[in-house]
Amino acid sequence: MAAEINSQGPLEKDFEHSGNGLNGNRGHLDDNLDYDSALKRIRTAGSISISPELFEKIYLSPQNAVKGDLRKTFGNPTPVALLGFLLSLTPLACDLMGWRGAGGNGAASTGSYYFFGGLLMILGGSLEFVLGNTFPFVVFVSFGAFWLAFAATLQPFYNAYGAYSTTGTAADGLQTVGFNASFGFFMIFMGLLCLIYFICSLRTNVAFVIIFLALTLAFSLLAATYWKNAEAIAATAQGNANTSASLLATVGRVQKAAGAFAFVAALAGWWIFFAIMLAALDFPFQVPVGDLSTMIKGASERAKAKEHMV
């Protein structure tokens, strides 16, 4: 039986039990599972971005094979990148909603954006690249770059908003039409990126679907916030006080809605983080993330089905 299990390929480091697994004790798995099913779940429990069936094809397929036993040698980088994402997004969501008087577009958390969102997500994404995990690699690195870009925009040193100021005071650039209208485009295209991720996530799990759907809506609403704020600033410059006040009220409501959707994404992210940490420590209970890989058949599965039909 040991030879049969070893022939299936290396297990991830967190789940390679040198003694218990071969003696019939499957740890946190259901005792009613046969060895093939148990092994498949052990292989995939350490990676929450891809469901068991999809992981089997993408991570362990000959086309995507990596030299050596990297998944046995290194820990799973997914929770590190996820932690960086959550400790940047969650405070920002609370700031956008104005909880307990918070505000300032999340400027108080600029350090977190650099060292949690930027550093940890790029580090985790780079390690996903080493392990050959394409989807989490692209997601984590792209969001790591987003947090660095967002932090740099808030940092006076980079003069992102100061370049728009006409008074010599950098902070006045935040209240210009040019800055708000321009930064809105960054948000709308981040929304487009999240929309693509949302479509791709339909083959992973429910938690990822919730995250990317909520982020798509959050970024779209943030773009609307900046554009409406630009309109309010223009109305003020033209002396239309009533129009400006109405637009600013809309800005406040839309910003809170953006924060609410960002908070929903953060809650789903915390759920995934909790699930993967429980699995990493071999807890006797697990929380579901909602496998969707069987809902939409992959191209390879369809091709194999056609071959069997012939």
C-alpha positions in Angstrom: 0.0 0.0 0.0 2.9 2.4 0.7 4.3 1.8 -2.7 0.9 2.6 -4.2 0.6 5.9 -2.3 4.1 7.0 -3.1 3.6 6.3 -6.8 0.9 9.0 -6.9 3.4 11.8 -6.3 4.6 14.0 -3.4 2.3 15.3 -0.8 2.4 18.9 0.4 4.7 19.4 3.4 1.9 20.2 5.9 0.2 16.9 5.1 3.0 14.4 4.7 2.6 12.2 7.8 5.4 9.7 7.6 3.8 7.2 9.9 0.1 7.8 10.5 -0.9 8.3 6.9 0.4 4.9 5.9 -1.1 3.0 8.8 -4.7 3.9 7.9 -5.1 7.0 10.1 -6.2 9.8 7.7 -6.1 12.5 10.4 -8.7 15.1 9.7 -10.2 13.2 6.8 -13.3 11.1 6.9 -12.5 7.5 7.9 -15.0 6.3 5.3 -12.9 7.7 2.4 -10.9 5.2 0.3 -7.2 5.8 -0.1 -7.4 7.3 -3.5 -10.0 9.9 -2.3 -8.1 10.5 0.9 -4.8 11.1 -0.9 -6.5 13.5 -3.4 -7.9 15.6 -0.5 -4.6 15.6 1.4 -2.8 16.9 -1.7 -5.2 19.8 -2.1 -6.0 20.7 1.5 -3.0 23.1 1.7 -4.1 25.2 -1.3 -7.4 27.0 -1.1 -7.3 28.7 -4.5 -7.9 25.5 -6.5 -10.4 22.8 -5.7 -9.3 19.1 -5.4 -10.2 18.0 -8.9 -8.7 21.1 -10.6 -5.5 20.9 -8.4 -5.0 17.4 -9.5 -4.8 18.4 -13.2 -3.0 21.8 -12.9 -0.5 21.3 -10.1 0.5 17.7 -10.7 0.0 17.3 -14.4 3.1 16.5 -16.6 2.8 19.9 -18.4 3.1 21.7 -15.1 5.5 19.4 -13.2 8.3 21.0 -11.3 11.7 19.4 -10.6 12.3 17.9 -7.2 9.8 17.7 -4.4 9.1 21.4 -3.9 5.7 20.9 -2.5 7.2 18.5 0.1 10.1 20.8 0.8 8.4 24.2 1.2 5.4 25.3 3.2 2.3 26.6 1.5 2.7 30.3 0.7 -1.0 30.9 0.1 -1.9 31.9 3.7 1.0 34.4 3.8 -0.2 36.3 0.7 -3.8 36.0 1.9 -2.8 37.5 5.3 -1.2 40.5 3.6 -4.4 41.0 1.5 -6.7 40.9 4.5 -4.7 43.2 6.8 -4.7 45.8 4.1 -8.3 45.4 2.8 -10.2 45.0 6.0 -9.0 48.3 7.6 -9.5 50.1 4.3 -13.1 48.8 4.1 -13.7 50.2 7.6 -12.2 53.5 6.7 -14.4 53.8 3.6 -17.5 53.1 5.6 -16.4 55.8 8.1 -16.7 53.5 11.2 -15.9 55.3 14.5 -15.0 58.5 12.6 -12.4 56.9 10.3 -11.7 58.4 6.9 -8.9 59.9 4.8 -9.2 57.2 2.1 -7.3 54.9 4.4 -4.2 57.0 4.6 -3.6 55.9 8.2 -2.8 52.4 7.0 -0.3 53.4 4.3 2.4 51.4 6.2 0.2 48.3 6.1 -0.3 48.7 2.4 3.5 48.6 1.9 4.5 45.9 4.2 1.4 43.6 4.4 -0.3 44.2 1.1 2.7 44.8 -1.0 5.5 42.8 0.6 3.6 39.8 1.8 1.5 39.4 -1.3 4.4 39.7 -3.7 6.5 37.3 -1.6 3.7 34.8 -1.4 2.9 35.2 -5.1 6.6 34.6 -6.0 6.6 31.4 -4.0 3.4 30.3 -5.8 5.3 30.9 -9.0 8.1 28.6 -7.8 5.6 25.9 -7.0 4.0 26.2 -10.4 0.7 27.6 -9.2 -0.3 30.0 -12.0 -3.6 31.4 -10.8 -2.7 32.3 -7.3 0.7 33.6 -8.5 -1.0 36.1 -10.9 -3.7 37.1 -8.3 -1.3 37.7 -5.4 1.4 39.5 -7.4 -1.1 41.8 -9.1 -2.8 42.7 -5.8 0.6 43.2 -4.2 1.4 45.7 -7.0 -2.0 47.3 -6.4 -1.3 47.9 -2.7 2.1 49.3 -3.4 0.7 51.6 -6.0 -2.1 52.7 -3.7 0.3 53.4 -0.9 2.6 55.3 -3.2 -0.3 57.5 -4.3 -1.1 58.4 -0.7 2.6 59.1 0.1 3.5 62.7 -0.4 7.0 61.7 -1.5 5.7 60.4 -4.9 3.8 63.7 -5.6 0.9 61.8 -7.2 -1.7 64.3 -6.0 0.8 67.2 -5.4 1.4 67.4 -9.1 -2.2 68.6 -9.5 -2.0 71.3 -6.9 -2.0 74.9 -8.1 -1.4 76.5 -4.6 2.0 75.1 -3.8 0.5 72.9 -1.1 0.6 69.2 -2.1 -2.6 68.2 -0.2 -4.6 70.7 -2.2 -4.1 68.4 -5.2 -6.5 65.9 -3.6 -9.3 68.4 -4.2 -8.7 68.9 -7.9 -10.8 67.7 -10.8 -7.7 66.3 -12.5 -6.5 64.0 -9.7 -10.0 62.6 -8.9 -10.9 62.0 -12.5 -7.6 60.4 -13.3 -7.5 58.1 -10.2 -11.0 56.9 -11.0 -9.7 55.2 -14.1 -7.2 53.2 -12.0 -10.1 51.9 -9.9 -12.3 51.1 -12.9 -9.6 49.0 -14.5 -8.9 47.2 -11.2 -12.6 46.4 -11.3 -12.1 45.0 -14.8 -9.2 42.8 -13.5 -11.3 41.5 -10.7 -14.1 40.7 -13.1 -11.7 38.5 -15.1 -10.6 36.9 -11.8 -14.3 36.4 -10.9 -15.0 34.5 -14.1 -11.9 32.3 -13.6 -12.9 31.7 -10.0 -16.1 30.0 -11.1 -13.9 26.8 -11.4 -12.5 27.1 -7.9 -14.7 27.7 -4.8 -17.6 29.7 -3.5 -15.4 31.8 -1.2 -13.2 33.0 -4.1 -16.3 33.8 -6.2 -17.6 36.0 -3.4 -14.3 37.8 -3.0 -13.8 38.7 -6.6 -17.5 39.5 -7.2 -17.5 41.8 -4.2 -14.2 43.4 -5.2 -15.5 44.0 -8.8 -18.4 46.0 -7.3 -16.2 47.7 -4.7 -13.7 49.0 -7.3 -16.5 50.1 -9.7 -18.1 52.1 -6.8 -14.8 53.6 -5.9 -14.3 54.8 -9.5 -17.8 56.3 -9.3 -16.8 58.0 -6.0 -13.7 59.7 -7.5 -15.6 60.7 -10.6 -18.5 62.2 -8.6 -16.1 63.9 -6.4 -14.5 65.5 -9.5 -17.9 66.7 -10.6 -18.6 68.2 -7.1 -15.3 70.0 -7.2 -16.1 71.4 -10.7 -19.5 72.5 -9.5 -18.0 74.3 -6.6 -15.5 76.1 -8.9 -18.5 77.2 -11.0 -20.4 78.5 -8.0 -23.1 75.9 -8.0 -23.2 75.3 -4.3 -26.5 73.3 -4.3 -25.3 71.0 -7.1 -22.0 70.5 -5.3 -23.7 69.7 -2.0 -25.9 67.1 -3.7 -22.9 65.5 -5.5 -20.9 65.3 -2.2 -23.8 63.6 -0.5 -23.8 61.1 -3.3 -20.1 60.6 -3.0 -20.5 59.8 0.7 -23.2 57.2 0.0 -21.3 55.5 -2.9 -18.1 55.4 -0.9 -19.8 53.7 2.0 -21.3 51.1 -0.4 -17.8 50.5 -1.8 -16.5 50.0 1.7 -19.4 47.6 2.4 -18.6 45.4 -0.6 -14.9 45.5 0.3 -15.8 44.3 3.8 -17.8 41.4 2.3 -14.7 40.4 0.3 -12.6 40.7 3.4 -15.0 38.4 5.4 -14.8 35.8 2.7 -11.0 36.1 2.7 -10.9 35.6 6.5 -13.1 32.5 6.0 -10.6 31.0 3.5 -7.6 32.0 5.8 -9.3 30.2 8.7 -10.0 27.2 6.6 -6.4 26.8 5.3 -4.9 27.3 8.8 -7.1 24.7 10.3 -6.0 22.3 7.5 -2.3 23.2 7.9 -2.5 22.3 11.7 -4.4 19.1 11.0 -7.4 20.1 13.1 -10.0 17.4 13.7 -12.6 19.6 12.0 -12.6 21.6 8.8 -14.7 24.4 7.4 -16.0 24.2 3.8 -15.0 26.7 1.1 -17.6 25.4 -1.5 -15.9 23.4 -4.2 -17.1 24.5 -7.7 -14.8 22.5 -9.9 -17.5 19.9 -10.7 -20.0 22.6 -11.7 -18.1 23.7 -14.9 -16.3 21.0 -16.6 -12.8 21.8 -17.8 -11.6 21.5 -21.4 -9.5 18.5 -20.6 -12.4 16.8 -18.9 -14.7 17.4 -21.9 -12.0 16.0 -24.2 -11.6 12.9 -22.1 -15.4 12.5 -22.0 -15.6 12.7 -25.8 -12.8 10.1 -26.1 -14.7 7.7 -23.8 -17.8 8.2 -25.9 -16.1 7.2 -29.1 
